[in-house]
Amino acid sequence: MRQSAKFEPVRWAAAAMAMISALCAGTLFLYLAVQSVPVFRARGWSFVTGSDWVAGEVYGALPMIYGSIMVTGLALILALPFALGSAVVTAEFLSSRSRLWVKSLMELLAGVPGIIYGLLGVSILTVLVRDSLGLIDGNTLLTAGILLAVMILPTIMTLSEDALRTVPREYRETAWSLGLTPMTTVFRVVAPRALPGVVGAVFLGLGRAMGETIAVMLVIGGLDRIPQPWYDLAAPAQSIPSKLGREAAEAMGSDLHWSALVGLSLILFLMVMGLTLAGNLFLRRIR
Amino acid sequence: MMNNRTVERATLGGLLLLTLGACSLPAVILGTVFVKGLPAIDWAFLTRESRDFGAGGGIFYQTLGTLTLMIGAAAVSLPIALGATLFQTEFLDSKPIKQVLRLLMYSLNSVPTIIFGLIGYMFFGVLLQTGVSWLTGTLILAVMILPTMQMSLLEAIESLPLRYREAGRAMGLSAWQEIKSIVVPQSFFGIVTGTLLGLARAGGETAAIMFTATVFSGVRLPSSWTDPVTTLQTHILVLAQEAVNPQALTNAWGAGLVLLALVFVLILGSLALRARWPMEAER
């Protein structure tokens, strides 16, 4: 770094911009904490553990927490084979030219706006799910899980592929020279080394899935209840972002209802943050 | 025991199938939107105002609204992102402060977009009294894309070869001269790439603006700071939820096609530039 004692306007301008950017984050976290105080004061722990939500009367977040976790887990199970399969193929078997193509396609896929998935979900996927499972209504946990799986596939694929490629070439060459087949090399030699990175990729993908709003909101059914039995994926449910999206406009400024929504946001934020931090820790281990 | 070779081939085949499945998704999505949306699209659709609850007319003001919000957001975000990045790369010596700034950016990047909508409305709309307006939406989106742009700028500027700076310093350039004649020009492609990604992210966002910046109908261009706009994203949202008229749903697909094309062009632009910029740095 340079040493200079004289006054430099550009230094102060840059510092101001850095300050603004840090303040954006700081203000956001502060608002989340402060504005959710009323609902925790009014409801205590029952805000988190309660399973009824009637605007103006009781606020219990459990069905939404349940919905978020279920739909995220489902998305992961559906996306994982495709994401890992294509990561292995791209990192280990493709030429650098085809690799660039695959990565570019994934970048495009990651950029498809949520509302487009919502539209596809509403007019195609819900009908497919309804007809193939013989349901009355196709707005279910399963429908939301399938859409989310497509949305997080590029995140998991790209980061896992990066992780596989951080494994030094010598490992592969040694394995081949010992007469191991390409598949054995990949699964027994390369994959174990890249595992922390892949786990990190999965966590980051989960974090993204949990916060996704618009597509999920349109197809999850919007019912604030834990299905009976709890593993019934063909039942309508509710996730936290979907709940926020549906009620934000009507709750605007109305005290406890608004605070309850910010409280939900806080719970969501903590879960997503936990996943993201875990993901980054794992990713750092391979770098 | 099964033949090793067979197992080997079967595994590779399975992996290839999975890859093919994953890679065909962008094409499937684009294809579906194209097939469903193309019947709606003609010159009148692109240049006329929407009528009859989306069943008639076009999406002219929706397109303008989307463009307004995303260009506004990038215009607000770029100077902040650039300044903050330069502060970290050119001026800041302290490692701990650097780490704090970076941690804040990573955290902001992981915040679900709907939360930007809620808190952003409270901060801009209520505290700064911008209400439900295009200005609120622009500012919320600006904060939302700030980490995207900043991380991309940081990557571009940090990848500058050290010898460029050394050459500048050997010539006794001031910080401002070094930024102006070395850092910014040499990482120009990176800056443009980051901006394109920010634009794409802002243009594709719905949750953060649906209750903070937009209304469904009855507005054209904003005539004051606190007027709401109408956008492609929220237009599709309303039509997808409530359209009974099949023509309105077709128009929703048409709007979707325009939006998807817009976002894809921005992303492809960033990819094309990124393919070029390492060569610039390696020269």
Interface residues (C-beta under 8 A of the other chain):
Chain A: M1 R2 S4 E8 P9 V10 R11 A13 A14 A15 A16 M17 A18 I20 S21 A22 C24 A25 G26 T27 L28 F29 Y31 L32 Q35 P81 F82 A83 L84 G85 S86 V88 V89 T90 F93 L100 V102 S104 L105 M106 E107 L108 L109 G111 V112 P113 G114 I115 I116 G118 L119 L120 V122 S123 I124 V150 L153 M157 T181 P182 M183 G207 M210 G211 E212 T213 I214 M217 L218 P241 L244 G245 A248 A249 M252 G253 L261 V262 S265 L268 F269 V272 M273 T276 N280
Chain B: N4 V7 E8 T11 L12 G14 L15 L16 L17 L18 T19 G21 A22 C23 L25 P26 I29 T32 V33 K36 P79 I80 A81 L82 G83 A84 L86 F87 Q88 E90 F91 L92 D93 V100 L101 L104 M105 Y106 S107 L108 S110 V111 P112 T113 I114 I115 F116 G117 L118 I119 Y121 M122 F123 V126 V143 L146 Q150 R169 S174 A175 W176 I179 A200 R201 G203 G204 E205 T206 A207 M210 F211 Q233 I236 L237 A240 Q241 L249 A252 W253 G256 L259 L260 V263 F264 L266 I267 L268 L271 A275
